[in-house]
């Protein structure tokens, strides 16, 4: 899909034009994939633009850099503030924010330690990832023949560009074979996640999702779904999920901030690798579609008061 970008890009503390946000082809990241990044939604709300769970996204970005020994010259608060300023200077109402941190031009070779760390924050408009009908009608997905990265090979909890080479293989195989998305298994043959989103299934009134040990990214939207579903009283189970559970699940969905939610329509037996698709649970619709407006709020559950632990979105003013 074409990028509908905004003019200003933040680079190492300064704003530059989009067309000037370039790197040298000999940069370390080009040959060796040494890049960490995030994907963050900014939503147009009645109170103005709101960046969804900015602190949590920034924390994960910085933690990813720690894993890959990338020392940063900016604090978490400075990076968060820079993203707020990015929205301000571009007069954005809603957008997708992409922070990228990578090793730039310096020495050649695998050893990255003497290469400079470059930080870019950019934004563009990103609509419904799979089209208008995906959430309403569901989509076809398949079990990928490509497994997720095995433990102690690449760290799955880091949001690293290198990990998404694996995601590309999963996605390309699915699209080539006529599916919208592929579901990967981990090195043990248990359910992991989609090419770019965590997975949930519903069975027997419970919402079930794989644990972090199943080579999944600790998704911010995943955490939000778990938090809101628990607040609304739905039983949550984090457990290893066998492949066959996908075929007998009442519902399966893959939420992600850039696509709101991906769901599957009723299962057919035309091909044994086709995953069951069904209606989204009301709580999960709330979690995946309205999370942008998740604010510390109080609701009533019986006679007790329940306060959501989700922090309000980072507001952009001025």
Secondary structure, DSSP 8 states (H G I E B T S, - for coil): ---EE-SEEEETTEEEEGGG----TTSHHHHH--EEE--EEEEEETTEEEETTHHHHHHHHHHHHHHTT---SS-HHHHHHHHHHHHHHTT-SSEEEEEEEEE-SS--SS--TTS-EEEEEEEEE---TT-TTHHHH---EEE-SS----TTTS-TTS-BTTHHHHHHHHHHHHHHTT-SEEEEE-TTSBEEEESSS--EEEETTEEEE--GGGT----HHHHHHHHHHHHTT-EEEE---BTTHHHH-SEEEE--TTTS-EE-----TTSTTB-------HHHHHHHHSGGG--S-EEEETTEEEE------EE---
